[in-house]
Amino acid sequence: MYEVYKKIKKETGEAKANEAIAYTIDNTTTINLNERIAVYAADLSLKTGLAMADALIKATADLNNAKIVTSDNHFKDFPNAEVI
C-alpha cells in the first residue's frame, strides 16, 4: 500500500491515491509482518540481493501462496510476480 499510495499521489494527486488505497483494501488481503516472514525475507535478501522492502514483499507472497503485482522490475525473474 505504501508504494501504491506514494506513486499514485506523486503522479495524480492525493484524491486518486486515496481511491487506489480504498480499492486495494476492498480487493486484497493484508498480511501482517511476523517473525517467520522477517527471517525468510532476510534469507531471500542474502540469496537474491533484494533490498529489505522487496525481500519482505517477496517473502510474504511466497509464504502465503500469493501473487505479486508490481511495476518494480526487481521482481521480473520471479514466477509468482506479474510486472506491469
N, C-alpha and C positions, 0 to 999 in steps of 0.2 A: 504494500500500500504506500509505503514511503516513496518508492521510485515512481509509481503511477501518479501520485499526487504531485510530486515535485516536477516531473516532466510536463504534465498537462498544465499545471499552474504557470510554469515558465513560458510555455508556448501559447496558451489560450486564455489564461486568467483563472482566478480563484473559483468563480461560479462553475466553470466547466470541470475544474479539478474536483470540486465537491460532488458534482454529478457523477463523475467517474468513481469516486470512493463509494457513494451510495449504491451504484450498480455493483461494484465489487463486493460490498458487504452482503447484498441480496443474492449474489450468484456464485459465491465461492465459500470455502470453508477456511476459517482462520485457525492456524495451529500454533500453540504457544511454544516458545523455546524451552527446552528442558535439557537435563544433563546428557541424555542419550544423543540428542541431536547435536549438542555442542561438541561432544567428544568425536562423534562421527565427522562433523564438519572440520575439526582440527586435522583429523587424519586425511580427509579429502584435500584440504589445503596443502598439506605436506606432499601428497601424492601428485596433485594436478597443478599446483601453483595458484589456485584460485585465491582471490582476496577473501577476507573474513566474511563480508556480507554475501558474496556469491557462494562461498562454501556453505554458509548457513542455509541459503535458499536451496542449493542442490541437496544437501543432507536432509532437509525437511521433506523435499519431494521424494527422495529415494526411500526414506523410512516410512513414508505414508502412501507409497504407490501413486504418487501424484505427478501430473504433467506440469512442466514449467513453460509458461507462455511469456515471451520476453522479446525485447528488441536488442538485448545485450549479446553481442557476438561471442562473449566468453563461453556461452553455453552451446555454441553451434555443433560441437562434436559429441554431445551427449544425447543418447537415444530418447530420453524422456523430456527433451526440450524442443519447443517449437519457437524458432526465432522468426519474428515478423518484421 
